[in-house]
Amino acid sequence: MPDTDPVVNPAAFAGLPNRPADPGEGPTTPQAGIREREFENTLRPRTFDEFVGQHRVVENLRIALEAARGRGEALDHVLFSGGPGLGKTSLARIVATELGTQLHATTGPALERPRDLVGLLTQLEIGDVFFIDEVHRVPAAVEEYLYTAMEDYTVDFTLDQGPNARVLPLPLKRFTLVGATTREGLLSSPFRGRFGLFERLGPYPDADLVAILLRSAGILDVELDEDAAALVAARSRGTPRIANRFLRRVRDLAQVTRRKRVTEDLANDALERLGVDGNGLEDLDRRILDCLASSGAPVGLKTIAAAVGESEDTIEEVFEPHLLRSGFLQKTARGRVITNAGRKAIGLPPAERDDPPGLFS
């Protein structure tokens, strides 16, 4: 098994924005600046043995990789779906490492024209991993080129225009496409059907997050108590990326206050400074719940977005899943409503009525 990291093709990232972190971004938002991405990369697991959690997904990948190596074939195309920060990119890197091949990475929005895709595909060697993050955002015109590339390992390149136009089929070396998406439902059926492996990543239990935090603390040379790790894990929404971001902020506070060891009290102090309470709620979560509590009736997503000043996609993809899993919010046929547990989380007394029925009640 190779010890080296997969080589990422820098040309694949040409034209991508390189902006600094927005001071207004909360600790749980999916966007991250350059420093945050560099920080995440230092903590990414390099092999399956280092990867914590998602046991079923990891085991399925191990079997598929071993079988492909035994037959001397390229691995089937893989689709990873799940919320942001659950390890889709890390698993794509691990697949390339375990195969001993190069990783060529890009994102869906970066593939604006078919020629952008063709240029990348023709660089691939046998067995290479072509990773497309946010694959649901690949333009339709580019997606159609991927059909033959994934199935027949050829792309049709059009030469000239009008009556002199010719179609030149370009053969490709057998590669593995790994797609990552947070919106699997936006993928077209023909595109989705060309993936041989489908793996959905779910939220991590606190025990797995504790193990991830202790591993990250070792890499960062931070002395982290298990009680402190458990506190950070409990407020991290089941997401390793968020847990590692919180760990960085805890490390900053320990450094500034000259504390050699991160205790539970220090971790709690750091998270309170970030506005993250004991339920793992941050300011926008509480504003969403306040909006629902003040309404007293089911509220639509557009109304919530306008009231809290955030986009509908961010609310639905980043904040709402945690509120639903925690039982603080329910979806009904008429809209979102706050539960008594949600009222308690923001310091309000329970409603006189019982919790509303769910969408299918």
KAVENKA-V995260 format. One record per residue. N is the residue number from 1. PSI is psi as a letter, one per 20 degrees, with the letter a starting at -180 (* if undefined). OMEGA is omega in degrees with one decimal (* if undefined). Layout:
((N	PSI	OMEGA) (N	PSI	OMEGA))
//
This chain:
((1	p	-175.0) (2	q	-179.9) (3	i	-175.5) (4	q	176.0) (5	q	174.0) (6	q	-179.7) (7	p	179.1) (8	p	-179.4) (9	o	-176.2) (10	h	-179.7) (11	h	-178.7) (12	h	-177.3) (13	j	-178.7) (14	p	176.3) (15	i	179.0) (16	q	-179.5) (17	q	-179.0) (18	l	-171.7) (19	q	173.9) (20	r	180.0) (21	p	177.3) (22	p	-178.5) (23	h	-178.8) (24	i	-177.9) (25	p	177.4) (26	r	-176.6) (27	i	-178.0) (28	i	-179.5) (29	q	-174.2) (30	h	-178.6) (31	q	176.9) (32	q	178.1) (33	a	-176.5) (34	g	-177.5) (35	h	179.2) (36	g	-179.8) (37	h	177.3) (38	h	178.4) (39	g	179.4) (40	h	-177.7) (41	h	179.5) (42	h	-176.2) (43	i	-177.8) (44	p	173.6) (45	q	-176.9) (46	i	-179.5) (47	r	176.8) (48	h	-179.9) (49	h	179.4) (50	i	-176.5) (51	p	-178.2) (52	p	176.0) (53	a	-179.5) (54	l	-170.7) (55	g	-179.0) (56	g	179.6) (57	g	-178.3) (58	g	-179.0) (59	g	177.9) (60	h	178.8) (61	h	178.0) (62	g	-178.3) (63	g	-178.9) (64	g	179.6) (65	g	-179.6) (66	g	179.2) (67	g	180.0) (68	g	177.7) (69	h	-179.9) (70	h	178.9) (71	i	-177.4) (72	k	-177.7) (73	r	171.9) (74	q	177.7) (75	q	174.5) (76	q	176.6) (77	q	-172.0) (78	p	174.7) (79	o	174.6) (80	p	176.3) (81	q	-178.9) (82	r	-178.3) (83	r	179.3) (84	q	174.0) (85	j	-176.7) (86	i	175.3) (87	j	-178.2) (88	g	178.9) (89	g	179.0) (90	g	179.6) (91	h	176.6) (92	g	177.8) (93	g	-179.2) (94	h	178.2) (95	g	179.0) (96	h	179.4) (97	g	-178.0) (98	h	177.8) (99	i	-177.5) (100	k	-178.4) (101	r	-179.3) (102	q	174.0) (103	p	174.9) (104	o	-171.4) (105	q	174.4) (106	a	176.7) (107	q	179.8) (108	g	-178.8) (109	h	-179.0) (110	i	-179.8) (111	m	-173.6) (112	h	-175.6) (113	q	178.5) (114	h	-178.4) (115	h	175.0) (116	g	179.6) (117	g	-177.5) (118	g	179.3) (119	h	178.7) (120	g	-176.4) (121	h	-178.0) (122	i	177.0) (123	i	-173.3) (124	p	173.4) (125	r	-178.5) (126	p	176.7) (127	i	-179.9) (128	q	178.3) (129	p	177.1) (130	o	-173.7) (131	p	176.4) (132	o	174.3) (133	q	-175.6) (134	l	-173.9) (135	h	178.1) (136	i	-179.2) (137	j	174.4) (138	p	179.8) (139	q	-175.9) (140	h	-179.1) (141	h	178.6) (142	h	-179.0) (143	h	-179.3) (144	h	175.5) (145	h	179.6) (146	h	-178.2) (147	g	-178.6) (148	h	178.8) (149	g	-178.6) (150	h	-172.0) (151	g	-174.5) (152	i	-178.3) (153	l	171.7) (154	q	171.0) (155	q	179.6) (156	o	-178.3) (157	p	-177.2) (158	p	177.4) (159	p	-179.9) (160	a	-178.2) (161	r	176.4) (162	b	-175.8) (163	i	179.6) (164	j	-176.0) (165	p	176.4) (166	q	177.1) (167	p	-178.8) (168	o	177.7) (169	p	178.8) (170	o	178.3) (171	q	178.5) (172	q	173.7) (173	q	-174.3) (174	p	-176.3) (175	r	175.9) (176	p	174.5) (177	p	174.4) (178	o	178.7) (179	q	176.5) (180	p	-177.9) (181	q	170.9) (182	i	-177.7) (183	m	-176.7) (184	h	-178.7) (185	i	179.5) (186	i	177.7) (187	p	176.7) (188	q	-178.5) (189	g	178.7) (190	h	-179.5) (191	g	-178.5) (192	h	-177.2) (193	i	-179.2) (194	i	174.3) (195	p	-179.8) (196	h	-179.4) (197	p	176.8) (198	p	179.5) (199	p	178.5) (200	p	179.5) (201	p	-179.6) (202	r	178.0) (203	q	-178.0) (204	q	171.3) (205	q	-177.3) (206	h	-178.5) (207	g	177.9) (208	h	178.9) (209	h	176.2) (210	g	178.8) (211	h	178.6) (212	g	-179.6) (213	g	179.1) (214	h	176.3) (215	g	179.7) (216	h	178.7) (217	h	177.3) (218	g	178.7) (219	h	-178.4) (220	j	-179.3) (221	l	177.4) (222	p	176.0) (223	o	-173.4) (224	p	175.6) (225	q	178.7) (226	h	177.9) (227	h	177.8) (228	g	177.9) (229	g	179.6) (230	h	179.6) (231	g	179.3) (232	g	-179.2) (233	g	-177.3) (234	h	-177.3) (235	j	-172.3) (236	j	174.1) (237	k	179.4) (238	k	-173.2) (239	o	179.7) (240	h	-179.1) (241	g	179.4) (242	g	179.3) (243	g	179.9) (244	h	175.2) (245	g	177.1) (246	g	179.3) (247	h	179.1) (248	g	178.8) (249	h	176.8) (250	g	178.0) (251	g	178.9) (252	g	-179.2) (253	g	178.3) (254	h	-179.9) (255	g	-176.9) (256	h	-179.3) (257	j	177.7) (258	l	175.8) (259	p	-177.5) (260	h	-176.0) (261	p	178.5) (262	o	178.4) (263	r	178.7) (264	g	179.8) (265	g	179.9) (266	g	178.5) (267	g	178.9) (268	g	178.2) (269	g	-179.1) (270	g	-178.4) (271	h	176.4) (272	h	176.9) (273	h	177.1) (274	i	-178.8) (275	j	-179.8) (276	o	-175.6) (277	a	-176.0) (278	i	177.1) (279	j	-177.2) (280	j	-179.4) (281	p	173.2) (282	a	-170.3) (283	g	-176.8) (284	h	175.3) (285	g	-177.4) (286	h	177.1) (287	h	176.4) (288	g	179.7) (289	h	176.0) (290	g	178.7) (291	g	-179.6) (292	h	-178.6) (293	h	-178.3) (294	h	-179.7) (295	g	-177.8) (296	j	179.4) (297	r	178.1) (298	q	-175.9) (299	p	178.1) (300	r	-176.9) (301	g	179.9) (302	h	179.3) (303	g	178.4) (304	g	-178.7) (305	g	179.4) (306	h	-176.9) (307	h	-176.0) (308	i	177.8) (309	k	179.2) (310	q	-178.1) (311	q	179.9) (312	g	-178.6) (313	g	-179.1) (314	g	178.9) (315	g	-174.1) (316	h	-173.4) (317	h	-172.1) (318	g	-171.5) (319	g	-174.8) (320	h	-179.5) (321	g	179.8) (322	g	179.0) (323	h	177.9) (324	g	-179.2) (325	h	-178.5) (326	i	179.5) (327	j	-179.1) (328	i	-175.6) (329	q	175.2) (330	q	173.0) (331	p	175.3) (332	r	179.7) (333	h	-176.8) (334	i	-179.7) (335	a	-179.5) (336	q	176.9) (337	q	177.2) (338	q	177.1) (339	r	176.5) (340	h	175.7) (341	h	177.5) (342	h	176.9) (343	g	179.2) (344	h	-177.5) (345	h	178.9) (346	j	172.4) (347	k	178.3) (348	q	177.1) (349	q	179.1) (350	q	178.0) (351	q	179.8) (352	h	178.2) (353	r	174.4) (354	r	176.1) (355	q	-177.7) (356	q	177.0) (357	q	179.5) (358	a	-174.5) (359	h	-175.4) (360	j	-179.9) (361	*	*))
//
